[in-house]
Amino acid sequence: MSRLEFGIFDSIPALDAPRTAEIYDQHIARAQLAERLGFRYYFFIEHQNAPFAGITAPSVYLAALARETSRLRFGPLVYQLPMHHPIRLAQDAAMVDQLSHGRLEFGIGYGIHEHEFLRWKLPFAERRAMGLEAMEIILKAWTEESVTYCGRYWTFDEALPWPKPFQKPHPPVWVGAHSTVSFDYAAKHNFNVAQNIDVDAVVAEKFAYFCEAWRRAGHAGPRPKLLLARHVHVAPTDAQARAEAEPYLLKGFFGPGGERIARTRIGWGGDPRGTGGERTPDIVERGRIFQEIVKSYDFWIENGLALVGSPETVIRQIQEQQARVGYDVLCTQHQLHDMPDDLVNQSIRLFGEEVLPAFR
């Protein structure tokens, strides 16, 4: 069993307009708390046109983190690549890497909600092709003096991207992977992989698939890291932890604000699932999970989607889960839906003070 590393997967719920600056300050303070407690990573997600995700300008937030922390490694899980100009993003990320003296982790994905693309007049069905092209350009911008590129979505003639990243050849890249196509892409390029929605049994299968695909790719090693993000709540006793966590877990994955999307003219897009009519096995399974988690607390716990309990119970849950799934990094998401800040920070402190030492 590999030595575990730990990170925070932070979630900023719907922003209260009069308190926006205060909310950002609270979450930067949360990153500072994680650093003091000994967490190695701090991640968050980017969504556009989504009131339940408050970091719509990830590089700006990362620049603030660069100046307010000193050891913590941080990044988005993920940047929505089709939403970004690739040279601009490459430069922004490289500048954050310089400002942080090489602490950026670069997470990439494409997006799962059609309405986010419709509102910007972007082709949802082409998001993966756009993301692959963007990442090809970003890697060139980080490693080559100039970029001349003629693609389907972007074209450049001797662009001169600057600065280059602090880390060489570039910051670690993480792929938010669900499909075998994404795992194959990550394995081919020797990128790390991250998962957050599937039940433990499915994650274990997908991580095993990735490891075999990476082996077949013939890289020299070491193997890229496997990251799992899970909802976590720690309290002094099991009973208290469940009483505090259960009401918020039963509200589902999405923070407050989802109803605002439904009330708009565009809504969730072309179908109620918000996937533009796409129905792959992964999408069907994701839909099943979204339905079950709002009905059953036990579904969360039995499938490893949430780790809840006293420090001793959570230590045991992590040990058992890592043995089942085989991850290298566990990212703990203590912000359960709209749980109050004091409960969230209490859980983080207990985890850092009483759970982390068990794995050092």
Secondary structure, 3 states (H helix, E strand, C coil): CCCCEEEEECCCCCCCHHHHHHHHHHHHHHHHHHHHHCCCEEEECCCCCCCCCCCCCHHHHHHHHHHHCCCCEEEECCEEHHHCCHHHHHHHHHHHHHHCCCCECEEEECCCCHHHHHCCCCCHHHHHHHHHHHHHHHHHHHHCCCEEEECCCCEEEEECCCCCCCCCCCCCEEEECCCHHHHHHHHHHCCEEEECCCCHHHHHHHHHHHHHHHHHHCCCCCCCCEEEEEEEEECCCHHHHHHHHHHHHCCCCCCCCHHHHHHCCCCCCCCCCCCCCCCCHHHHHHHHHHHHHCCCHHHHHHCCCEEEECHHHHHHHHHHHHHHHCCCEEEEECCCCCCCHHHHHHHHHHHHHHHHHHHC
